[in-house]
Amino acid sequence: MFESLAGSTVIVTGGSKGIGKGIAKRFGKAGFNVLVVSRHLEEAEKTAAEIGANASAYAADVSDLDACKAMADVALARYGSIDVLCANAGIFPSAKLGAMTMADFDHVMATNLRSTFASVSAVLPAMKAKSWGRIVVTSSITGPITGYPGWSHYGASKAGQLGFIRTAAIELAPFGITINAVMPGNIRTEGLDGLGADYLAKMEGSIPMKRLGSVDDIANAALFFASKEAAYVTGQNIVVDGGQVLPESLMALEEIG
């Protein structure tokens, strides 16, 4: 059994919906104090209310370093420590090359990659002060392993996150701080529901387990990286995708029926 981290504090960026909401709720269930961060305070408040008395909400644009520093100050003021950061904020708008604008590219990079740098930078003083910390980044299989038309900017941002954690892990190791990444495959969230039943069925057909992942599948991996038992794991990433990246073609899945 894992040692309890009840009473520890986690900040979850992008925590009001989708994977971030699942992470926030899972950490709350594990006894963490949870600061749910979103651009929209009302949405963050709804998630915090679902978690319970050990959670609260905060609104911030986490692509902005000053906003992230204010976020860290709020976490310290409310809970007295910052033990874990789940840097989860991200967007995945679709735009193919030729139609994608520089503004489109910059917006995705700021929201997905720059926010990782800003939120990590903001929590470091508190973590270094106690010589302990866990940072968990939500990356993706898209970019580091796979590609999908319309998501070249998204893929670049997610691959960039993995490059970031490699060096960050080296720099932070002397302070007792680890940083790792979870790489989700296709996870059933409200963001996918709008793509239609046919799209979801085709997506499930490309996964050996024949189902989309749940937000709990990702949250459980994040909770492991945040645990005391993961103290010797840093600069690493774990793919949580039901085996999606394994078949060399759809023919491989047809062979198993």
C-alpha positions in Angstrom: 0.0 0.0 0.0 1.1 3.5 -0.7 1.9 5.9 2.1 -0.9 8.4 2.6 -0.4 12.0 1.5 -3.6 13.2 3.1 -3.2 16.9 4.1 -0.7 17.6 1.4 -1.6 20.3 -1.2 -1.9 20.0 -4.9 -2.4 22.7 -7.5 -4.2 21.5 -10.6 -4.1 23.8 -13.6 -6.9 23.4 -16.2 -8.7 21.7 -13.3 -12.3 22.6 -14.0 -13.1 20.1 -16.8 -11.9 17.0 -18.7 -8.7 15.3 -17.5 -7.9 18.2 -15.1 -11.2 17.8 -13.4 -10.5 14.0 -13.1 -7.1 14.7 -11.6 -8.5 17.2 -9.1 -11.2 14.9 -7.9 -8.9 11.9 -7.6 -6.4 13.9 -5.5 -9.2 15.2 -3.4 -10.4 11.7 -2.8 -6.9 10.8 -1.7 -7.1 13.5 1.0 -5.2 16.3 -0.6 -6.0 20.0 -0.3 -6.8 20.9 -3.9 -6.5 24.3 -5.5 -8.6 24.0 -8.7 -7.3 26.5 -11.3 -9.1 27.6 -14.4 -9.4 30.7 -16.5 -13.1 30.8 -15.4 -13.7 31.1 -11.7 -17.3 29.8 -11.8 -16.2 26.6 -13.5 -13.4 26.1 -11.0 -15.8 26.7 -8.1 -18.2 24.0 -9.4 -15.4 21.4 -9.5 -14.1 22.5 -6.1 -17.7 22.1 -4.7 -17.8 18.5 -6.1 -14.6 17.7 -4.3 -15.6 19.1 -1.0 -14.3 21.2 1.9 -10.7 20.4 1.2 -10.8 22.1 -2.2 -11.1 25.7 -3.4 -11.0 27.6 -6.7 -8.8 30.2 -8.3 -8.9 31.9 -11.7 -5.7 32.5 -13.6 -4.2 32.7 -17.0 -1.4 30.2 -16.5 0.5 31.2 -19.6 1.4 34.4 -17.6 4.2 34.1 -15.1 2.9 36.8 -12.8 -0.5 35.1 -12.7 1.1 31.8 -11.8 3.1 33.5 -9.0 -0.1 34.9 -7.6 -1.6 31.4 -7.9 1.2 30.0 -5.8 0.8 32.7 -3.2 -2.9 31.9 -2.9 -2.1 28.2 -2.4 0.3 29.0 0.3 -2.0 31.4 2.0 -4.9 28.9 2.0 -3.1 25.7 2.7 0.4 26.5 4.0 2.3 24.5 1.4 2.6 23.4 -2.2 3.5 19.8 -2.4 2.3 18.8 -5.9 1.7 20.7 -9.1 -0.3 19.0 -11.8 0.5 21.2 -14.9 -2.5 20.1 -16.9 -3.8 23.2 -18.7 -4.1 22.7 -22.4 -6.1 23.2 -25.6 -6.4 21.3 -28.8 -8.0 23.4 -31.6 -7.7 22.0 -35.1 -6.0 23.9 -37.9 -4.1 22.4 -40.8 -0.9 23.8 -42.2 -1.7 26.4 -44.8 -4.8 27.5 -42.9 -3.1 27.8 -39.5 -2.1 31.3 -38.6 0.8 32.5 -36.5 -1.7 33.6 -33.9 -3.2 30.0 -33.9 0.3 28.5 -33.3 1.3 31.0 -30.7 -2.0 30.6 -28.7 -1.5 26.8 -28.5 2.1 27.1 -27.6 1.4 29.6 -24.9 -1.5 27.7 -23.4 0.2 24.3 -23.5 3.9 24.8 -23.3 4.6 28.3 -21.9 2.1 27.6 -19.1 4.1 24.5 -18.1 7.2 26.7 -17.7 5.3 29.5 -15.9 3.4 27.2 -13.4 6.6 25.2 -12.6 8.6 28.3 -12.1 6.0 29.7 -9.8 5.9 26.8 -7.4 9.6 26.2 -7.1 10.3 28.6 -4.2 7.8 26.8 -2.0 9.0 23.4 -3.0 12.7 24.3 -2.6 12.0 25.7 0.8 10.9 22.3 2.1 13.2 20.3 -0.1 10.3 18.2 -1.5 8.0 18.4 -4.4 6.2 16.6 -7.1 5.5 18.0 -10.5 3.3 16.1 -13.0 2.8 17.4 -16.5 0.0 16.3 -18.8 1.5 15.7 -22.2 0.0 13.5 -24.9 0.8 10.6 -27.3 0.1 13.2 -30.1 3.4 14.9 -30.9 5.9 12.7 -29.0 4.7 9.5 -30.6 1.9 10.0 -33.1 0.5 12.7 -35.3 -2.9 13.8 -36.4 -3.9 16.2 -39.2 -4.7 19.6 -37.8 -2.7 19.2 -34.7 0.8 20.1 -35.7 0.9 23.0 -33.2 -0.6 20.8 -30.5 1.8 18.0 -31.2 4.8 20.4 -31.1 3.6 21.8 -27.7 3.3 18.3 -26.2 6.6 17.1 -27.5 8.1 20.3 -26.1 6.8 19.5 -22.6 8.8 16.2 -22.7 11.9 18.1 -23.7 11.3 20.5 -20.9 11.0 17.9 -18.1 14.2 16.2 -19.1 16.4 19.1 -18.2 14.1 20.3 -15.4 14.5 16.9 -13.7 18.3 17.3 -13.6 18.1 20.9 -12.3 15.5 20.1 -9.6 16.9 16.8 -8.4 19.2 18.4 -5.8 16.1 20.0 -4.1 14.2 16.7 -3.7 11.7 17.7 -6.5 10.7 15.3 -9.2 9.0 16.1 -12.5 7.4 13.5 -14.8 4.7 13.4 -17.5 1.6 11.4 -18.2 0.9 10.9 -21.9 -2.8 10.2 -22.4 -4.2 8.5 -25.5 -7.8 9.1 -26.4 -9.7 9.9 -23.2 -13.4 10.2 -22.9 -14.1 13.8 -22.0 -16.6 16.5 -22.9 -14.1 17.7 -25.5 -14.5 14.4 -27.5 -18.2 14.1 -27.1 -18.8 16.9 -29.6 -16.9 15.0 -32.3 -19.9 12.6 -32.9 -20.6 8.9 -32.4 -19.0 7.8 -35.6 -15.7 9.5 -34.8 -15.7 7.9 -31.3 -16.5 4.4 -32.7 -13.6 4.7 -35.2 -11.3 5.9 -32.4 -12.3 2.9 -30.2 -11.7 0.6 -33.1 -8.0 1.7 -33.2 -7.4 0.8 -29.6 -6.5 -2.8 -28.6 -8.6 -2.5 -25.5 -11.5 -1.4 -27.6 -12.5 1.5 -25.4 -11.6 5.1 -24.8 -9.7 5.8 -21.6 -11.4 7.5 -18.6 -10.2 10.5 -16.7 -9.5 8.2 -13.8 -7.0 6.3 -15.9 -4.9 9.4 -16.2 -5.5 10.7 -12.7 -4.3 7.4 -11.2 -1.0 7.7 -13.1 -0.6 11.3 -11.9 -1.3 10.2 -8.4 1.5 7.6 -8.6 4.0 10.2 -9.8 2.9 12.4 -6.8 3.4 9.6 -4.3 6.3 9.2 -1.9 6.9 5.8 -3.4 7.8 7.4 -6.8 10.7 9.3 -5.1 13.3 7.8 -7.4 11.4 8.5 -10.7 12.1 11.7 -12.4 12.3 13.0 -16.0 10.2 10.2 -17.2 6.9 9.7 -19.0 4.2 7.1 -19.0 1.9 6.3 -21.8 -1.7 5.7 -20.8 -3.5 4.8 -24.0 -5.0 1.3 -23.9 -2.2 0.1 -26.2 -3.2 2.5 -29.0 0.4 3.2 -30.1 1.3 -0.5 -30.3 -0.3 -1.9 -33.5 1.8 -1.2 -36.7 -1.5 -0.9 -38.6 -5.2 -1.6 -38.2 -4.5 -5.0 -39.8 -2.8 -6.0 -36.6 -6.0 -5.4 -34.7 -8.0 -7.3 -37.3 -5.8 -10.3 -36.6 -7.1 -10.5 -33.0 -10.7 -10.1 -33.9 
